[in-house]
Amino acid sequence: MINITSSRRAKRQGLELNIAPLIDMVFILLIFFLVTTSFVRETGIDVQRPTANTAVSKEKATILIAISEDDRIYIEGRMIDVRAIRVHVERALAENPEGSVVIVADRGSRTGTAVEVMDACRQAGAQDVALAAGTPSGSSM
């Protein structure tokens, strides 16, 4: 006589679901998307940039420094003092000596603040310091 319950148990024990190839494929897809994704760097605050007819797009800016309308200075979304800019820029240039600095100043900020920031960047050793501006057509650096 055939025992049905024992044959069912034997079939269940023989079935295995190997998910290792599935996990490998998920990791490969994850790596693919991480490598192909371009990361956009932002200053961390909303700034109304002044416009300029001669504004040119800058492809890679290592350090973005924002100056708000009330002359507060931000790096990576954190408010800092003018005296701390030099340290931040030196650290970023140590990681990437070819790096450049882009100062994103609000059109309502004082010119003196922008000059102080530029001076601190130059003292830190930054050779390529630029001011961000938008074009009259609406696109910006």
C-alpha positions as CSV (number, residue, x, y, z in Angstrom):
1,M,0.0,0.0,0.0
2,I,1.2,3.5,-0.9
3,N,1.4,6.0,1.9
4,I,0.3,9.4,0.4
5,T,1.4,11.6,3.3
6,S,5.0,10.2,3.3
7,S,5.3,10.8,-0.4
8,R,4.1,14.4,0.0
9,R,6.7,15.0,2.7
10,A,9.4,13.6,0.6
11,K,8.5,16.0,-2.3
12,R,8.5,19.0,0.1
13,Q,11.9,18.1,1.5
14,G,13.3,17.8,-2.0
15,L,12.2,21.2,-3.2
16,E,14.6,24.1,-2.5
17,L,14.4,27.6,-3.6
18,N,17.9,29.0,-4.2
19,I,17.7,32.8,-4.0
20,A,21.5,33.5,-4.2
21,P,21.4,34.3,-7.9
22,L,18.4,36.6,-7.3
23,I,20.4,38.5,-4.6
24,D,23.4,38.7,-6.9
25,M,21.3,40.2,-9.6
26,V,19.8,42.8,-7.3
27,F,23.3,43.8,-6.1
28,I,24.5,44.1,-9.7
29,L,21.5,46.3,-10.5
30,L,22.1,48.4,-7.4
31,I,25.8,49.0,-8.4
32,F,24.7,49.8,-11.9
33,F,22.3,52.5,-10.8
34,L,24.8,54.0,-8.3
35,V,27.5,54.2,-10.9
36,T,25.3,55.8,-13.6
37,T,23.5,58.2,-11.4
38,S,24.7,61.8,-11.4
39,F,24.6,63.5,-8.1
40,V,23.5,67.1,-8.0
41,R,25.3,69.3,-5.4
42,E,23.2,72.1,-3.9
43,T,24.0,74.9,-1.5
44,G,21.2,74.0,0.9
45,I,19.3,77.3,0.7
46,D,17.2,79.0,-1.8
47,V,19.1,81.9,-3.4
48,Q,17.9,84.5,-6.0
49,R,20.9,84.7,-8.3
50,P,21.6,87.9,-10.1
51,T,21.6,87.7,-13.9
52,A,24.4,88.3,-16.3
53,N,24.5,88.3,-20.1
54,T,28.0,86.8,-20.1
55,A,27.3,84.0,-17.6
56,V,28.9,80.7,-18.6
57,S,28.1,77.2,-17.2
58,K,30.7,75.6,-15.0
59,E,30.7,71.9,-15.2
60,K,32.3,70.8,-12.0
61,A,32.3,72.8,-8.8
62,T,33.9,71.0,-5.9
63,I,32.9,73.6,-3.2
64,L,29.6,75.5,-3.2
65,I,29.3,78.4,-0.8
66,A,25.9,80.2,-0.5
67,I,25.3,83.7,0.7
68,S,21.7,84.4,1.7
69,E,19.9,87.7,1.4
70,D,20.7,88.6,5.0
71,D,24.4,87.9,4.5
72,R,24.5,84.5,6.2
73,I,27.1,82.0,4.7
74,Y,26.2,78.4,4.1
75,I,28.3,75.4,3.1
76,E,26.5,72.1,2.6
77,G,23.4,73.4,4.1
78,R,25.1,74.5,7.4
79,M,25.5,78.1,8.4
80,I,29.1,79.0,9.1
81,D,31.1,82.1,10.0
82,V,33.4,83.8,7.6
83,R,36.4,82.7,9.6
84,A,35.5,79.1,9.1
85,I,35.4,79.3,5.3
86,R,39.2,78.9,5.0
87,V,39.2,75.7,7.0
88,H,36.4,74.2,4.9
89,V,38.0,75.1,1.6
90,E,41.4,73.8,2.6
91,R,39.8,70.5,3.6
92,A,37.9,70.2,0.3
93,L,41.0,71.1,-1.7
94,A,43.0,68.5,0.2
95,E,40.6,65.9,-1.0
96,N,40.5,67.3,-4.5
97,P,43.4,69.6,-5.4
98,E,41.9,70.4,-8.8
99,G,38.7,71.6,-7.2
100,S,37.0,74.9,-7.8
101,V,34.9,77.1,-5.6
102,V,31.6,78.6,-6.7
103,I,30.0,81.3,-4.6
104,V,26.2,81.5,-5.0
105,A,25.3,84.9,-3.6
106,D,21.8,86.2,-3.4
107,R,21.1,89.4,-5.4
108,G,20.1,91.1,-2.1
109,S,23.3,90.2,-0.3
110,R,26.1,92.8,0.3
111,T,29.0,92.8,-2.1
112,G,31.3,93.1,0.9
113,T,30.3,89.7,2.1
114,A,31.0,88.1,-1.3
115,V,34.4,89.8,-1.3
116,E,35.2,88.4,2.2
117,V,34.2,84.9,1.1
118,M,36.3,85.2,-2.1
119,D,39.3,86.4,-0.1
120,A,39.0,83.5,2.4
121,C,38.8,81.1,-0.5
122,R,42.0,82.5,-2.1
123,Q,43.8,82.4,1.3
124,A,42.9,78.8,1.5
125,G,44.6,78.1,-1.8
126,A,41.7,78.0,-4.2
127,Q,42.9,79.1,-7.6
128,D,39.5,78.8,-9.4
129,V,36.9,81.0,-7.6
130,A,33.7,82.0,-9.4
131,L,30.5,83.8,-8.7
132,A,27.3,82.1,-9.8
133,A,24.9,84.1,-11.9
134,G,21.8,83.3,-14.0
135,T,21.3,84.1,-17.6
136,P,18.5,86.5,-18.6
137,S,16.7,83.6,-20.3
138,G,16.3,81.8,-16.9
139,S,18.9,79.1,-16.8
140,S,21.6,79.5,-14.1
141,M,25.1,78.2,-13.3
